[in-house]
């Protein structure tokens, strides 16, 4: 039986080592691009103060979404300090307002 995928929103707090973030960010973004290609990423982006990010995953369960988050180079290099992962049901979206 195939699991129905749903959205999981991760509100993430970053470590404040700006040099480390800048060094690992290209690898992190490549990981996100790979997730997008595989249909596992709905949206992502840092908060404007670079204190963290919002990432919306597409996954079959919360555990699967957390495994995807933990595979991120930012998590593996201790940039993700804390996160809240919640199932999310988008009801209305204005695609014209998303730049990516």
JOGI-V382330 format. One record per backbone hydrogen bond with DSSP energy under -1.0 kcal/mol. CO is the residue of the C=O (numbers start at 0). NH is the residue of the N-H. If there is no record, write none. Layout:
BEGIN
{{CO NH} {CO NH}}
END
This chain:
BEGIN
{{5 58} {6 87} {7 56} {8 85} {9 54} {10 83} {11 52} {12 80} {12 81} {15 17} {16 20} {17 21} {18 22} {19 23} {20 24} {23 27} {24 28} {25 29} {26 30} {27 31} {28 32} {29 33} {30 34} {31 35} {32 36} {33 37} {34 39} {35 38} {39 57} {42 55} {44 53} {46 49} {50 13} {51 46} {52 11} {53 44} {54 9} {55 41} {55 42} {56 7} {58 5} {60 64} {61 65} {62 66} {63 67} {64 68} {65 69} {68 71} {71 75} {72 76} {73 78} {73 79} {74 77} {78 14} {81 12} {83 10} {85 8} {93 96} {94 97}}
END
